[in-house]
Amino acid sequence: MPVVDNACSLIASFPYHFSGGYLVIGTRVCSTANLCCLCIFMNFRWVELATGPVMLSTLENEKIVRGLAGIPSEGPVLFVGYHMLLGFELAPLVSRFWIERNILLRGIAHPMVFTKLREGRLPELSTFDTFRTMGAVPVSATNFYRLLSLKSHVLLYPGGMREALHRKGEDYKLFWPKQSEFVRMAARFGAKIIPFGVVGEDDIGQLLVDYDDQMKIPYMKAFIEDLTDEAVKLRTDSEGEVTNQDVHLPGILPKIPGRFYYFFGKPIETEGRKQELRSREKSHELYLEVKSEVERCIAYLKEKRENDPYRNIIPRLIYQATHGFESEVPTFEI
C-alpha cells in the first residue's frame, strides 16, 4: 500500500523499537491498527495544517467543550453524521480520534472502495488503500453487526455517496433514507449513538461543475454511466434521492483554505431499549431524533464559525508563527 509505505518510511526518523508485537515510538505504544493511524496522520498532515480542525464534543451534563472529552472510551459507539463533499472531513476526523483519544474509528464504506464489478474506468483499488487502512469495511448488515459485537467505534454516513457527491446549492443538506437503517441494530448491542455535524467544505472550494452539469454533456454522460456500471449498486430497493448512486467526480475550484469544524452531540443511550426499539414506530422516532440532532449540530457550527477570527488560514499561520506551530489555534467562544 503506497500511501502507508510512504508514511511508514517517515517513522524511521523517530526513535522506536518493537516489544511484544507492538511498536514503541518514543513513549507511545502502538498496535498495528494504531500504527496505521499514525501513518495516515503523517500522510495527511497537510490537510490538518490547511484546515485547522476544531473538534467540539458534549459532556454528560450537556456542556459543550473543545476537544473529544465527551466521547465514550468504551464501545460500542455509533457515530452518525453528515458526509462532506468528497468526504473531505475523513482524514482529520480519523487522525484526531487516534491522537487525542487513542480510538480507531471503523468506517462503513461504499463497496467500490473494496471491489469492482469489472475492469474499466474506475480507479485502481489501490487508490483507496488509505480508506481500508483507516479501518473501513464494506457496508453490509453482517459487517455492521460484527463491528458492534466487537464493541468498536463505528462511523456511519446514512447519506452515503449521494451526500458526498451533492449538487450545487445542496451544501449541508442531509440525504438520508426515509426509513431507519441503524437504530435497531444499535439497540441490539446497547450502542451509544452520537450524532455529529461538520462544516467547512464551502471554505476550501467552490463547486463549479456538478452531476447535473456533466449529464448535459454527451461525453461526460457516457463516462458517468460507464463508471456507475463498474460499481456495486446499493439501496436498489429504496426510494428518493438517496438511491441516486451515479459515480462521478465534481469539478471544484479551490479557495484559500478556511477551517473545518466538527460538533459531536450528546450520546444517545440505547442500552436497555432493545425491546422498545423493536417497534418500527419507536425506532423511526429515534431515527428522526438522530437526524434532527445532526442538523442542529450543523446549524450550530455554521452560526458559530462566523465569529471565529481564525477561520482563514492566514491568521492561523500568523498565530502559529508567533506561538509555535504545534500550538492550538483559538476559535470562537463556546
N, C-alpha and C positions, 0 to 999 in steps of 0.2 A: 504494500500500500504506500504509494509515493508520498502522500501528504504526511502520514505518520513517520515514514522513514526520514523525511527531511527534518521534521521536528525533533525526532529522537536523536538525530545527529548533533543537534544543538545541546542536548542533555550532556554530551561528553564534556562540555566545558564546566559542568558542575562537579564538585567532589561527591562521589557516590560509591556504594558497594551493595552487594546482594546479601540478604540474610533471610534464611528460611523461606525462600520463594518470593520475597518482597524486595523491591528496590528502595534503598535508603538514599535520599538526596538531601544532603545537609543533615538537618534534624528531622526531616519528614519521611515517614514510611509510606511507600506507595504500593498498592496491589497492582496487578496487571491492568485492571479497569481504571484505577486512578492514574497510572502511568499514561494510559491512552488519553485521559482528560488533560493531563499536563501537556501532552503532545499537541492536542487540539488548541489549548490556550496559547502555546508558543507560536503556532502557525497563524492563529487569528488575532495575535496581539495588536495588529494594525487596526482591526475592527474596534477593539477595545479603546485604543487611543483616539480613533476618529469619531466615535460616537459617545464616549464618556458616559457609559450606562449608569443610570440612577435606579437602584432597587429599593422598593418600599414593601414592607410586609405588615401584617396586622396581628397584634398580640391577642391573647385570650380575652383580655379586658377591653378589646376593640380599639386600643391605642395604635395609631399608625406610626411606625418607626422606620428610619432609614436602615437598610440592610436586610438580612434574611433571618433575623431573630425569631420572627413569627412562624417560621417553617418548622413543622414537627420533624424531629430527628428520626423517629421510628416510623416505618411504613406499616401497612400500605397507605400511600398517599397518592391521590389522583389530581394532577394539575390540569385544569380545563380553561382554555383561553382563546385569544384572538391570534390568528396567523397573519403576520405582516406580509406585505408584498415580497414574493420570492423567499419567504422565510428568513428575512434579514436578521430577525431577533434571535435566532437559534444559537449562534456561536457565543455571544456574550452571556446568554442565559445559562447554557450548559457549563461554561467555564467558571462563571461566578458561583454557581451552586457548589462546584467542587472546591474552589479556592476558599470560599467563606464558610461552608458547612460540611465539606468532605462528603457531599451527596452526589451520587451518579444518577442523573435523570435518564430514564429509559423512554425514548420517544416511540409512539405508534406512527409508523411512516407508510407512505404510499408504496405499493408493491413494485413500482417502476424503479425504486432505489435498489431493489434486490434481483429483479429478473426482467427479461424482455420476452415478448411472445415470438419475436423473430428478429433477425438482424436487419438493420436498415439505417434510418436517420437519427434515431435516438442516440444520445451519448453513450460511450462505453460504460459498463457498470463500474469500472474503476473510478469514474468521475465522482461517484457517490460514496467512495470509501470513507470519507470523513463522517458521513451520517451514520454509517454502520459502526465506525469506531466510537462514536459518541453514545453507542448503546441502543440505537434504533432497531426496531424489529418490524416486520411487515404487519400491516393492520389485518387482524383476524380475531374472532372470538376466542380461539384457542390461545393465541399469544397474549391477549388481554387477560384471560383467566390465569395463565401461567405467571405473568408478571405480578399480578395482585396476590397470588398464592405465595409468591416468594417475598412478599412484603416490600416490594420495590416502590420507588418514587417514579410514578408514570406520568408522562407528558402526552396530553391528548388535545387535538385540534378538531372539534366537530365540523368546522367549516372546510377543512381539508384543502384540496387543490383549488377549489372554486374561490376560496377566500384568499389563498396565497397568489392567485392569478386573477385578481379582481380587475374590474374595468375602471375607466376614468370616472371620478365622482363617487366611487364606492369605498374610499378610504374609511377604515374603521367600521365598516358595516359587516355584521355577522351573517353568514350564510349557513345556518345550522339546519339539519333535517327537522321536519315537523314533529317527529316522534323521538322519544328518548332512546339513546343508543348505549348509555353507560351507567345509568343510575342503579338499576337492579343488580348489575354485576358488581358495582362498588359496594352496595349494601350487603351482598353475599359474603364479602370478606371484611365488612366493617371498616372500609377505607374512608379516610378523611378526604373530602373533596375541596380543593382550593381553587376558586375562580380567580382569574387574573386578566389584567389588561396590559397592553403595551402600545406605546405610540412613539413616533419618530420617523416613520418611513417617508413622510412628506417633507422632512427636514434634510434628507440626504439625496433625494432625487425627485424629478417630476415625470410622471407617466405620460409619454408623448404618443406612443403607438400601442394601442391595446388590442385585445382579441377582436373586438368589433371592427376596428380599422383594418386589421390583417385579413379578416374574412371577406372584405370587399375587393381584395386584390387576388385575382385568379391563381397566380403562382403561390402566394402565401396560403391561400385556402387549401390548395392541394398539398402543400407542405405540412400544414397542421393536420390534415386528415391522415397523411402517411404516419406522422408521429403518433397520433392517437391510436391508430390501428396496431402499433407495435406495443402499446402499453396495456397492462391488465386493467379491465374495467371494474369500477366499484359502484355500489349503490344503484345498480340497474333496476332495482325494484322500488326505488324511492321516487318522490315527486318534487317538483320545484327546481330552483336554480342550482341547488347543491348537486344535482345529477349531471350538470354540465362539466365534464371532466376532460374537455379537449386540451391536449398538450400543446403549449406554445410558449414563446419567450417574448415578453413585452419589451417595447423599446423605452428606455429610461434615460432622461437627461440628468447627469449628476449635478448636485449642488455642493456648495461649500458646506461641509457636514455640520449638522445640528447635533441633537442629542437624543439618545434612546431612554425612555422611561418605562419602568415596569412596576406594577402595583398588584400585590397579592392580597386578596381579601381574606377575611377571617375563615379559618377552616370550618367546613360544614360536616358535622358528625353523621355517619350512617350506622355506627355501632349500635346494636340493639334495635334497629329499624328494619331488619330483614323481612319480617312478616308483613309489616305495614307497607313496605315498598314493593311487595309482590303485586299489589294493586296497580293496575295501569294508570288509574286516575291519580293516585298518590305519587307514583314515580314520575308522572308527567308534571305534576305540580312542582316537584323538586327540580326537575329538568329546567322548567321555566324560571325557577328561582336562581339557579346557577347562571343561566343565560342573562338574566336581568342584572346579576352581580357583575358579570364580565362587562356589560355595557356601562354599568356605574363606574367601574374601575377606569375604563377608557375615558369617560366624560370627566372624571376627577383629574386625570393626568393632562388632558387637553386644556383644561382650565388652569391648572397649577403651573404648567410649563411656561405660560405667558409671563410669569413673574420670576423666571429663572434668569439671573444676569449672566449665567454661564451656558446658556442654551446653545450658543455658537462656539465652534471650535477655537476661534481666535482668542477670546477672553480666557478660555480654558488653558490654552497653551501659555498665555501670559502668566496666569496664576501658577501653573506648574513650573514655569521658568524661575519664578521668584520663591516658590515654596518647596521645590523638589518634584521631580517627575513621578515619584511614587506616592505623592500626597493625594488625599481625596479632595477632589474639587467640590466646593459647596454647591448647593442648589437652592430651590425655593423653600420657604418656611413651611413646615408640615402642620 
